[in-house]
């Protein structure tokens, strides 16, 4: 399989695989990190 793509093309394949995984990790981090904070509408009451 390695003969199908050049080394530069493999770099792009790896980048294209990591971008969605990084987005998923960031999304989960934002969701879990914000769990302990009160909501904005609760602060105004």
C-alpha positions as CSV (number, residue, x, y, z in Angstrom):
1,X,0.0,0.0,0.0
2,X,2.9,2.4,0.7
3,X,3.8,2.3,-3.0
4,X,0.4,3.8,-3.9
5,X,1.2,7.2,-2.4
6,X,4.3,9.4,-2.3
7,X,5.7,10.5,1.1
8,X,4.2,14.0,0.6
9,X,0.8,12.5,-0.1
10,X,1.1,10.4,3.1
11,X,1.6,13.7,5.0
12,X,-1.7,15.0,3.7
13,X,-3.4,11.7,4.4
14,X,-2.3,11.9,8.1
15,X,-3.3,15.5,8.4
16,X,-6.7,14.8,6.9
17,X,-7.1,11.9,9.4
18,X,-6.0,14.0,12.4
19,X,-8.2,17.1,11.8
20,X,-11.6,15.4,12.5
21,X,-10.1,13.6,15.5
22,X,-8.7,16.9,16.9
23,X,-12.1,18.5,16.3
24,X,-13.8,15.7,18.2
25,X,-11.3,16.0,21.1
26,X,-11.8,19.8,21.2
27,X,-15.6,19.4,21.1
28,X,-15.6,16.9,24.0
29,X,-13.1,19.1,26.0
30,X,-15.3,22.1,25.7
31,X,-18.4,20.2,26.6
32,X,-16.8,18.5,29.7
33,X,-14.9,21.6,30.8
34,X,-18.0,23.8,30.9
35,X,-20.0,21.3,33.0
36,X,-19.0,22.9,36.4
37,X,-19.8,26.4,35.4
38,X,-23.2,27.9,36.0
39,X,-25.3,28.9,33.0
40,X,-25.4,32.6,32.0
41,X,-29.2,32.8,32.6
42,X,-28.9,31.5,36.1
43,X,-26.4,34.2,37.0
44,X,-28.8,37.0,36.2
45,X,-31.5,35.7,38.5
